[in-house]
Amino acid sequence: MRKFFCCISVFFILGILCLGYYLTYTGGKDVSQGLALGQITTGRSVNAGEKKGEYGIYYLQLEGDTVVIYENNKQTVYDRIPIHRDSLPKELLQQLKKGKYIKNKRELYAFLENYSS
């Protein structure tokens, strides 16, 4: 009987370790729904028509040869990135002149990887 409880305890501990590894590997996200487990809301308000992303909203605006990245309030500068206009597709160039919303950091970093100098 004692062996039985020891075996059950070992499997239980292994199960807990596997679950911890899985949550670490997936970054604490529920893959089926794409939501972070234990996600905390920041309390920032979102204007009508804007979608709140995983980490907030970023707004990109082309000013000369620089893309200025604003936080969702369009006043707080998050970063300034020098960019070659020739490397941008015409459609994207027009979007950046008008202003373009990025919904989360993942998309922002993907944009910067593709188009920054």
Residue pairs with C-beta under 8 A, 6 or more apart in sequence:
23 37
27 36
28 36
28 37
28 38
29 35
29 36
29 37
30 36
30 37
36 54
42 56
44 52
44 56
44 72
46 52
46 57
46 72
47 72
50 57
50 72
50 101
51 57
51 103
52 103
53 102
53 103
53 104
53 105
53 107
54 103
54 104
54 105
54 106
55 104
55 105
56 71
56 72
56 104
57 71
57 72
57 101
57 102
57 103
58 69
58 70
58 71
58 72
58 78
58 101
58 102
58 103
58 105
58 108
59 69
59 70
59 71
59 72
59 74
59 99
59 100
59 101
59 102
60 67
60 68
60 69
60 70
60 96
60 99
60 100
60 101
60 102
60 111
61 67
61 68
61 70
61 96
61 99
61 100
62 68
62 83
62 93
62 96
62 97
65 82
65 83
65 84
65 85
66 80
66 81
66 82
66 83
67 80
67 81
67 83
67 96
67 115
67 116
68 77
68 79
68 80
69 77
69 78
69 79
69 80
69 81
69 102
69 108
70 76
70 77
70 78
71 77
71 78
74 99
81 112
81 116
81 117
82 116
82 117
83 115
83 116
83 117
84 117
85 93
87 115
87 117
88 96
88 115
92 100
92 115
102 108
102 111
